[in-house]
């Protein structure tokens, strides 16, 4: 096999939520694979940490402080990427928020905050990037969904609704954009150790999760990064409209 099919050399990738956790892991791995990476997120200091790591091994990275739930922020992100590097080949929609509350007590403002970021923001950023990709007849779009898109998880109704929407969107956009040589797939991570999941990991439920995962550990951001690089590379050119579960065997274990 020609291993160049796994290379991202010459490609430009936007990764949202690139300052921590899964986004940081994906951004770093894509830079290691040869891509120039636009690091997007709300906290500049965290993005700069990722940038420092990438530049430390000779990679290329650009920090863009932005909020994907904001229209002007999304437009500025895409415009900056194009102004700097003239192309967008890969988009990783990783940015997300969560509010954990029993559904009978869930507040409307919390619902709006989660859905605005995780679903609406994801769609309209994808739309902006895809318009450029359609012109160039090339693109790889990777959505970070969740196990919550395919199975029930307690106390996260808005997050579940948003991630389920991302899964459905993946199917639909794959059909619309395949004629333009654009691949779109979703990764559904299992329980990955990040700042967002730390409260769960440290709770009683965290012990239950650890005991149920067949591989016997929580995942790390690097466990998701390899799948993301594959989906961004030429090796996955015939793969589109799929949900890929990376969960240490959680779903298999039932």
Secondary structure, 3 states (H helix, E strand, C coil): CCHHHHCCCCCEEEEECCCCHHHHHHHHHHHHCCCEEEEEECCHHHHHHHHHHHHHCCCEEEEEECCCCCHHHHHHHHHHHHHHHCCCCEEEECCCCCCCCCHHHCCHHHHHHHHHHHHHHHHHHHHHHHHHHHHHCCEEEEEECCHHHCCCCCCCHHHHHHHHHHHHHHHHHHHHHHHHCEEEEEEEECCECCCCCHHHHCCHHHHHHHHHCCCCCCECHHHHHHHHHHHHCHHHCCCCCCEEEECCCHHHHC
